[in-house]
Amino acid sequence: MEKMLTDYVLLLKAFLPRGAEILELQQPEKRPALLLADLDGDHCLELVGAYKDHGENYIIILKEYDHTWYQVAHMKGSGYSITDLLAAPVVDCTINTLLIGWKISGIWSELDLLQWTPEGFQHLTPNKKVYSKMAVENMNECPGTYEIALWDHDTGNAYQIDIYRWCTNGLVKATDVYPYYFKKVANYYKALLQEMDSPVYWYYLADAQMKAKLFDQALTTIHKALSSSTPYPSKEKLLEMKRQLQAENNKVVQVKRGDVTGDGTIDTVYLTADQTPDSPFWQNITLVVRDGRSNQYEKIELKENAGYNPTIFLGEFTGDKVEDILIIINTGGSGGTIYAYVFSFINGEIRQIFDSESFNEKYTYNVAYQDHYKATVTSFNKKKYTIDLMYKGADYLAEIYNADGTLKEPIEGWVSPLSGLYPVDFDRDGTYELNTFQNIAGRYNADGLGYMENVLKWNGREFAPDRQHVAIFGEELNTVKLDLPNMKMRLPERLKDPM
């Protein structure tokens, strides 16, 4: 390989003016500024060299025909040295573009693009781009032209970075590939922070995470940067980034404040979500907790994370004198059901200690209509409740009962999933119980027979049933009555036979 390089150096020198010197590249290692690449799309390699003559920089391109090399291009460059010399399909995915970095000062280079055209090689960059470091690669999932990442030095090892692609007559920003490339940038700054805790690097890490759409990580990084005694570039800039991040991420639906971590400082509890346009329906509902002491954010995904009117309640449910988090979301279903969750910090970690799905699986019932205008509800805990249906009225009862009070046919109802959950401190000791309601339905959801009511109390491991009741609806005083002595239905006038 070294002999081949030497051969190409000797070949190139044969085409240079007397006294001219081949320039040297310093990265990734020191070597002559030579390149072999197919620049005109004929699948044959051209030899490219950069040299200096009488204080001026030049590019020369040689091509081989029938085992003989010829000069096909000779173009003047800029600067006083060279930092980059490479080829990639920047303009056309079928033909390589020659990318040259002319060194113009200690850490700055000027980008020059040369492209083969039917009229020969042409300079492409109407407005020169100045940079400190350059990376070129295909940043799209699909094969095509390559993008150019230009790193502009700020301070230390920190850089402002932007990504460009060729479009018609110039380079334009390629923001669509930010998520791909800035994940790499974020890793770069994470590595730097392992070596030195710098507010500059925290700022640039947050910037990279935002562009990579790593919003949760970026929010945590911004709060870390804000905790510095000398925030960079300024506290105002970091707060602006935070506001922008919250707007781009999703909408804060509700905020509550209280000490949920148990460290004596006030924490902030958010529900964030995406709202369906022109609708009260929310999707991707997420619990976010900001630790008031460390400013660190923790994001908790909810299993059922879509619905209406999501709310937060902070209260002490477990007896440890630390506030817990109750979340309730209306499902929007015809049964008026809800999703509900309780979260608690236990041994320094946030844990889910109640969810409506598990509750619905455990709290099951059988509902059956009985003769003589009654319905029974048999509970999972082997308790039976009898509901008097006489308040339903003659029209309702006539549909399902014979005149002698017997059922025309067997009828079963059901108890709906959780439809109400309310924190109540029944014992007035500062610890809330969960007062749950489930709709008892007869023949259809709107045919309500009452509610199953369970009061749940934390026993150190879970919320266990403390007591159970059935709540029934009251009877309107003008309801049509049954003729109890004869056990026959007194039919309304409109149902009597006119004959």
Summary of the structure (lengths in Angstrom):
residues: 499
radius of gyration: 37.8
end to end distance: 115.7
largest distance: 130.1
contacts: 1475
relative contact order: 0.05
helix: 19%
strand: 45%
